[in-house]
Amino acid sequence: MCIQHTMDPLALPMDLSEDIPESRLVCVVNAAVDRMSDKILPRQLHE
């Protein structure tokens, strides 16, 4: 049995953060990562 796949655009919104309550742990972690300086990351990640 073969499943037919299409390349139609996904039905998901481009930004899922609007649908996640701010009190969820993922939002707290995301905010903390966004505030981190890129200078603390290893050099190979910048290449």
N, C-alpha and C positions, 0 to 999 in steps of 0.2 A: 504494500500500500504506500503510495507516494503522497506527500503533503505538498500542495501547491503554495509556494511562497511568492509574495509580491514585494516590490520595492516602493510601495506607496508610503507617503509620510506617516510617521507614527502619530498616534492619537494622544500621546503624552505632551504636556506643556514643556516648553524649553526650560523653564525654571520651576523646579518642584518645591523650592523653599517657601513659596507662598502658601502651600498646602500643609506645611509642617508647623505645628504650634511652637512658639518660641521657647516654651518651657521644656521641650524635649532635649535629652542629652546631646543628640546629634547637632542641634543648633548651638549649644554651648561650646562644644568642641570645635565646630566650624568657625565660630566667632574668635575663639582663641587662636586657631591656626591662621586666620586672616590677619590677626594683629602681630603675629611673629615676624621677626626680621628675617629676610632672606640670607643675611650674613651668617646666621647660625647653621645653615644647611651645608652639608659637605660640598666641596667644589665640584665633584663629578656630577651632581644634580643640576648644576648651572650650565653644563656643556651640551 
